[in-house]
């Protein structure tokens, strides 16, 4: 990434991570929102884009010829299911559905459909 320009949405997780690891010779160009970051990448204003897989999938959908590919993963950012503490039956059912989805491949299929990416290798560990 040395001597390249990387576009990123200001204040996003990717911005914070990139700020810590980018070589001094890299130019980090910050944009106010994902739409502007996407436009900068598609128009060639930046060489690379640091963004989440959902935004990358949107870029690929808009312009398959300029679709980004994973060069470096900045962070594995998990998602969580929130529920009330006093709902053990609900928690048991959610855990059962997650385990079932991992076993039969449903969760990975959904990840591919919605995020254009496989689940991380350590998902469910």
Buried (B, 14 or more C-beta within 10 A) or exposed (E): BEEBBBBBBEEBBBBEBBEEEBEEEBEBBBBEEBEBBBBBBBEEBBBBBBBBBEBBBBBBEEEEEEBBEEEEEBEEEEEEEEEEEEEEEEBEEEEEEBEEBBEEEEBBEEBEEEBBBEBEEEBEE
